[in-house]
Amino acid sequence: MIVVVAPGQGSQTPGFLAPWLEDASVRDRVGAWSDAIGVDLAEHGTNSDAETIKDTALAQPLIVAAGLVTADALLAEGRRSLVGGVAGHSVGEFTAASVAGILEPTDAIALVAERGRAMADAAALESTSMAAVLGGDPDEVTQALAALDLVPANHNGGGQTVVAGASDAIAKLAGNPPAKARVIPLAVAGAFHTRYMATAVDRVAPVAAAASVHDPTLPIWTNADGSRVDAGRRFVDLMVQQIANPVHWDAVMASFAAAGVTGIIELAPAGALVGLAKRGLRGTPTVAIKTPEDLPAAIALLESAAETDAQTDQQADAQTSQQHGGVTA
């Protein structure tokens, strides 16, 4: 079973949309989304520098737009039927929701644009930030966070936790990390998935409630607790509440393992989630789609998994037939 995953904020890099925009149809589609939300996605995805696209109001729709464009290319020509499920990390859940059929792409872009603006405004109320903590003794890390009034925001698995809080506290943690731990400040503009985002939840909730929502047509797992969600409206409600609550990507990966995942494909701007999978789901084949040049490897992984699944089904059918004396119904 192959799952397709969509990255969250912090994955963006200058120019990451440029190779995708070489396709005229993609330029037209991104242009239509830009007009709809009042943000020039093509300009910011090609020419803006890292500091500019760190802005939450720009980063979030850019990341979702890139993911949707990538998914279209990956799942064209009937390949969507080869996908075993989808999930997204933080804002990547909006990409995943669209891929799963919960939200139309235009609605996903519009909703995430409002999310980005609301979270940027919430972040402007106080100087806050986030950092990845890798390794270290869990008890010592917990004590260090408590001493600085920092909280876990992303439980990413594989020995990585993203913490959030006041910017000066993040700086102190980075300057004096717990023993045997590395602290890496992230290119984000606020303490996402914490109480600092409460005002953003209040703003996004009524917009999400008015959106057209459908039940998923692909399996999809939530960041809230890693469980599979079968009702589209519930998934959207969880996405909204998750703005001010921790991401449990470790639980999502545990659900992948329980479901029998045999490969992971990460949509653009890819890299972070396949990195986590290499530590949290050791031995699972992965493909990170960063540019269109990565599509053949991703398509090959999808198609090879489908062939393997078909062979497994044939063997199971043959075994069942033998057990019943060759009689089938």
MITORTOR-530907 format. One record per residue (C-alpha): residue number from 0; x, y, z. Coordinates in steps of 0.5 Angstrom, whole numbers, plus 500, padded with zeros to 3 digits. Layout:
residues N
@nr:NUM&east:X&north:Y&up:Z
...
This chain:
residues 329
@nr:0&east:500&north:500&up:500
@nr:1&east:503&north:507&up:498
@nr:2&east:501&north:513&up:502
@nr:3&east:502&north:520&up:499
@nr:4&east:504&north:525&up:504
@nr:5&east:504&north:533&up:504
@nr:6&east:509&north:537&up:508
@nr:7&east:507&north:543&up:512
@nr:8&east:510&north:550&up:513
@nr:9&east:518&north:551&up:514
@nr:10&east:519&north:546&up:507
@nr:11&east:518&north:552&up:503
@nr:12&east:525&north:554&up:499
@nr:13&east:526&north:560&up:494
@nr:14&east:524&north:558&up:487
@nr:15&east:521&north:552&up:489
@nr:16&east:515&north:553&up:484
@nr:17&east:519&north:555&up:478
@nr:18&east:520&north:548&up:475
@nr:19&east:512&north:547&up:476
@nr:20&east:511&north:553&up:472
@nr:21&east:514&north:551&up:466
@nr:22&east:508&north:548&up:464
@nr:23&east:503&north:553&up:461
@nr:24&east:497&north:549&up:464
@nr:25&east:500&north:549&up:471
@nr:26&east:501&north:557&up:470
@nr:27&east:494&north:558&up:468
@nr:28&east:491&north:554&up:474
@nr:29&east:496&north:558&up:479
@nr:30&east:494&north:564&up:476
@nr:31&east:487&north:563&up:477
@nr:32&east:488&north:561&up:485
@nr:33&east:492&north:567&up:485
@nr:34&east:487&north:572&up:483
@nr:35&east:482&north:568&up:488
@nr:36&east:486&north:570&up:494
@nr:37&east:489&north:576&up:492
@nr:38&east:496&north:573&up:493
@nr:39&east:501&north:572&up:487
@nr:40&east:503&north:565&up:488
@nr:41&east:507&north:565&up:482
@nr:42&east:511&north:571&up:483
@nr:43&east:513&north:569&up:491
@nr:44&east:514&north:562&up:489
@nr:45&east:519&north:564&up:484
@nr:46&east:523&north:570&up:485
@nr:47&east:521&north:572&up:493
@nr:48&east:527&north:570&up:498
@nr:49&east:527&north:566&up:504
@nr:50&east:525&north:572&up:509
@nr:51&east:519&north:574&up:504
@nr:52&east:516&north:567&up:504
@nr:53&east:517&north:566&up:511
@nr:54&east:511&north:570&up:512
@nr:55&east:505&north:565&up:514
@nr:56&east:500&north:569&up:510
@nr:57&east:505&north:567&up:504
@nr:58&east:508&north:560&up:506
@nr:59&east:501&north:557&up:507
@nr:60&east:498&north:558&up:500
@nr:61&east:504&north:557&up:497
@nr:62&east:506&north:550&up:500
@nr:63&east:498&north:548&up:499
@nr:64&east:499&north:550&up:491
@nr:65&east:505&north:546&up:490
@nr:66&east:502&north:540&up:493
@nr:67&east:496&north:540&up:489
@nr:68&east:500&north:541&up:483
@nr:69&east:504&north:536&up:484
@nr:70&east:499&north:531&up:486
@nr:71&east:495&north:533&up:479
@nr:72&east:501&north:530&up:476
@nr:73&east:503&north:524&up:480
@nr:74&east:495&north:522&up:480
@nr:75&east:494&north:523&up:473
@nr:76&east:492&north:518&up:468
@nr:77&east:488&north:513&up:473
@nr:78&east:494&north:513&up:478
@nr:79&east:489&north:516&up:484
@nr:80&east:486&north:509&up:484
@nr:81&east:493&north:506&up:486
@nr:82&east:494&north:510&up:492
@nr:83&east:492&north:507&up:499
@nr:84&east:491&north:513&up:503
@nr:85&east:493&north:520&up:504
@nr:86&east:495&north:525&up:510
@nr:87&east:498&north:532&up:511
@nr:88&east:503&north:535&up:516
@nr:89&east:500&north:541&up:519
@nr:90&east:498&north:546&up:513
@nr:91&east:499&north:540&up:509
@nr:92&east:493&north:537&up:511
@nr:93&east:489&north:542&up:507
@nr:94&east:493&north:539&up:501
@nr:95&east:491&north:532&up:503
@nr:96&east:484&north:534&up:504
@nr:97&east:483&north:536&up:497
@nr:98&east:487&north:530&up:494
@nr:99&east:482&north:525&up:498
@nr:100&east:476&north:529&up:495
@nr:101&east:474&north:533&up:502
@nr:102&east:475&north:540&up:499
@nr:103&east:475&north:542&up:492
@nr:104&east:482&north:545&up:490
@nr:105&east:480&north:552&up:489
@nr:106&east:476&north:551&up:496
@nr:107&east:482&north:549&up:499
@nr:108&east:487&north:554&up:497
@nr:109&east:481&north:560&up:499
@nr:110&east:481&north:556&up:506
@nr:111&east:488&north:556&up:507
@nr:112&east:489&north:563&up:505
@nr:113&east:485&north:565&up:511
@nr:114&east:488&north:560&up:515
@nr:115&east:495&north:563&up:513
@nr:116&east:492&north:571&up:514
@nr:117&east:489&north:569&up:521
@nr:118&east:495&north:565&up:524
@nr:119&east:500&north:571&up:521
@nr:120&east:496&north:576&up:525
@nr:121&east:496&north:572&up:531
@nr:122&east:503&north:571&up:531
@nr:123&east:504&north:579&up:530
@nr:124&east:501&north:579&up:537
@nr:125&east:507&north:577&up:541
@nr:126&east:514&north:575&up:539
@nr:127&east:514&north:567&up:538
@nr:128&east:517&north:562&up:534
@nr:129&east:519&north:554&up:534
@nr:130&east:525&north:550&up:534
@nr:131&east:526&north:542&up:532
@nr:132&east:529&north:538&up:538
@nr:133&east:533&north:532&up:536
@nr:134&east:535&north:527&up:541
@nr:135&east:537&north:528&up:548
@nr:136&east:534&north:525&up:554
@nr:137&east:526&north:525&up:554
@nr:138&east:526&north:527&up:561
@nr:139&east:531&north:532&up:561
@nr:140&east:528&north:535&up:555
@nr:141&east:521&north:536&up:558
@nr:142&east:525&north:539&up:564
@nr:143&east:528&north:544&up:560
@nr:144&east:522&north:546&up:556
@nr:145&east:518&north:547&up:562
@nr:146&east:524&north:552&up:565
@nr:147&east:523&north:556&up:559
@nr:148&east:515&north:556&up:558
@nr:149&east:516&north:552&up:552
@nr:150&east:511&north:547&up:549
@nr:151&east:511&north:541&up:544
@nr:152&east:508&north:543&up:538
@nr:153&east:509&north:537&up:533
@nr:154&east:511&north:530&up:535
@nr:155&east:514&north:528&up:529
@nr:156&east:517&north:521&up:531
@nr:157&east:524&north:519&up:530
@nr:158&east:527&north:522&up:536
@nr:159&east:524&north:529&up:533
@nr:160&east:520&north:534&up:537
@nr:161&east:518&north:541&up:535
@nr:162&east:517&north:546&up:541
@nr:163&east:514&north:553&up:541
@nr:164&east:513&north:559&up:545
@nr:165&east:516&north:566&up:546
@nr:166&east:522&north:568&up:541
@nr:167&east:527&north:569&up:547
@nr:168&east:526&north:563&up:550
@nr:169&east:527&north:559&up:543
@nr:170&east:533&north:563&up:543
@nr:171&east:535&north:561&up:550
@nr:172&east:534&north:553&up:548
@nr:173&east:538&north:553&up:542
@nr:174&east:544&north:557&up:546
@nr:175&east:544&north:552&up:551
@nr:176&east:540&north:545&up:549
@nr:177&east:539&north:539&up:553
@nr:178&east:545&north:534&up:554
@nr:179&east:546&north:530&up:547
@nr:180&east:540&north:534&up:544
@nr:181&east:540&north:539&up:538
@nr:182&east:536&north:545&up:537
@nr:183&east:535&north:547&up:530
@nr:184&east:530&north:554&up:530
@nr:185&east:525&north:554&up:524
@nr:186&east:523&north:558&up:519
@nr:187&east:517&north:560&up:521
@nr:188&east:514&north:566&up:524
@nr:189&east:510&north:564&up:530
@nr:190&east:508&north:559&up:535
@nr:191&east:504&north:555&up:531
@nr:192&east:499&north:549&up:534
@nr:193&east:499&north:552&up:541
@nr:194&east:495&north:557&up:545
@nr:195&east:498&north:563&up:542
@nr:196&east:494&north:561&up:536
@nr:197&east:487&north:561&up:539
@nr:198&east:485&north:568&up:535
@nr:199&east:486&north:564&up:529
@nr:200&east:482&north:558&up:530
@nr:201&east:476&north:563&up:532
@nr:202&east:477&north:567&up:525
@nr:203&east:478&north:560&up:521
@nr:204&east:472&north:556&up:524
@nr:205&east:466&north:560&up:521
@nr:206&east:470&north:560&up:514
@nr:207&east:471&north:553&up:514
@nr:208&east:464&north:552&up:517
@nr:209&east:461&north:555&up:510
@nr:210&east:466&north:551&up:506
@nr:211&east:463&north:546&up:501
@nr:212&east:465&north:539&up:504
@nr:213&east:465&north:532&up:502
@nr:214&east:467&north:525&up:505
@nr:215&east:473&north:523&up:503
@nr:216&east:474&north:518&up:497
@nr:217&east:481&north:516&up:499
@nr:218&east:483&north:513&up:506
@nr:219&east:486&north:520&up:510
@nr:220&east:489&north:520&up:517
@nr:221&east:488&north:526&up:522
@nr:222&east:494&north:530&up:525
@nr:223&east:490&north:530&up:532
@nr:224&east:491&north:523&up:534
@nr:225&east:493&north:519&up:528
@nr:226&east:486&north:516&up:527
@nr:227&east:483&north:515&up:520
@nr:228&east:477&north:520&up:519
@nr:229&east:471&north:517&up:514
@nr:230&east:467&north:524&up:515
@nr:231&east:469&north:530&up:511
@nr:232&east:466&north:535&up:516
@nr:233&east:469&north:532&up:522
@nr:234&east:476&north:532&up:518
@nr:235&east:475&north:539&up:517
@nr:236&east:473&north:541&up:524
@nr:237&east:479&north:537&up:526
@nr:238&east:484&north:541&up:522
@nr:239&east:481&north:548&up:524
@nr:240&east:482&north:546&up:532
@nr:241&east:489&north:543&up:530
@nr:242&east:491&north:550&up:529
@nr:243&east:492&north:551&up:536
@nr:244&east:493&north:544&up:538
@nr:245&east:499&north:539&up:537
@nr:246&east:501&north:535&up:531
@nr:247&east:502&north:528&up:532
@nr:248&east:505&north:526&up:526
@nr:249&east:508&north:520&up:530
@nr:250&east:501&north:517&up:531
@nr:251&east:500&north:518&up:524
@nr:252&east:506&north:514&up:522
@nr:253&east:504&north:509&up:527
@nr:254&east:497&north:508&up:523
@nr:255&east:501&north:508&up:517
@nr:256&east:505&north:502&up:520
@nr:257&east:499&north:498&up:522
@nr:258&east:495&north:499&up:516
@nr:259&east:501&north:496&up:512
@nr:260&east:504&north:501&up:508
@nr:261&east:510&north:499&up:503
@nr:262&east:512&north:506&up:501
@nr:263&east:511&north:513&up:502
@nr:264&east:511&north:519&up:496
@nr:265&east:512&north:526&up:499
@nr:266&east:509&north:532&up:495
@nr:267&east:512&north:538&up:493
@nr:268&east:516&north:542&up:497
@nr:269&east:518&north:535&up:499
@nr:270&east:524&north:532&up:504
@nr:271&east:522&north:533&up:511
@nr:272&east:516&north:528&up:511
@nr:273&east:521&north:522&up:508
@nr:274&east:526&north:524&up:512
@nr:275&east:522&north:523&up:518
@nr:276&east:519&north:516&up:515
@nr:277&east:527&north:514&up:514
@nr:278&east:527&north:514&up:522
@nr:279&east:520&north:513&up:524
@nr:280&east:519&north:507&up:519
@nr:281&east:525&north:504&up:517
@nr:282&east:526&north:500&up:511
@nr:283&east:520&north:503&up:508
@nr:284&east:521&north:506&up:501
@nr:285&east:520&north:513&up:500
@nr:286&east:520&north:518&up:494
@nr:287&east:521&north:526&up:495
@nr:288&east:518&north:530&up:489
@nr:289&east:521&north:536&up:489
@nr:290&east:521&north:538&up:482
@nr:291&east:518&north:534&up:476
@nr:292&east:524&north:530&up:474
@nr:293&east:522&north:526&up:481
@nr:294&east:515&north:524&up:478
@nr:295&east:518&north:518&up:474
@nr:296&east:521&north:515&up:481
@nr:297&east:514&north:516&up:484
@nr:298&east:510&north:513&up:479
@nr:299&east:514&north:507&up:479
@nr:300&east:514&north:506&up:486
@nr:301&east:506&north:507&up:485
@nr:302&east:506&north:502&up:480
@nr:303&east:510&north:497&up:482
@nr:304&east:506&north:497&up:489
@nr:305&east:500&north:496&up:485
@nr:306&east:503&north:490&up:481
@nr:307&east:506&north:487&up:488
@nr:308&east:499&north:488&up:491
@nr:309&east:495&north:484&up:485
@nr:310&east:500&north:478&up:486
@nr:311&east:499&north:478&up:493
@nr:312&east:491&north:478&up:492
@nr:313&east:492&north:473&up:486
@nr:314&east:496&north:468&up:491
@nr:315&east:491&north:469&up:496
@nr:316&east:485&north:467&up:492
@nr:317&east:489&north:461&up:489
@nr:318&east:490&north:459&up:497
@nr:319&east:483&north:460&up:498
@nr:320&east:480&north:456&up:492
@nr:321&east:485&north:450&up:494
@nr:322&east:482&north:450&up:501
@nr:323&east:475&north:450&up:498
@nr:324&east:476&north:444&up:493
@nr:325&east:477&north:449&up:488
@nr:326&east:470&north:452&up:488
@nr:327&east:469&north:459&up:488
@nr:328&east:463&north:463&up:489
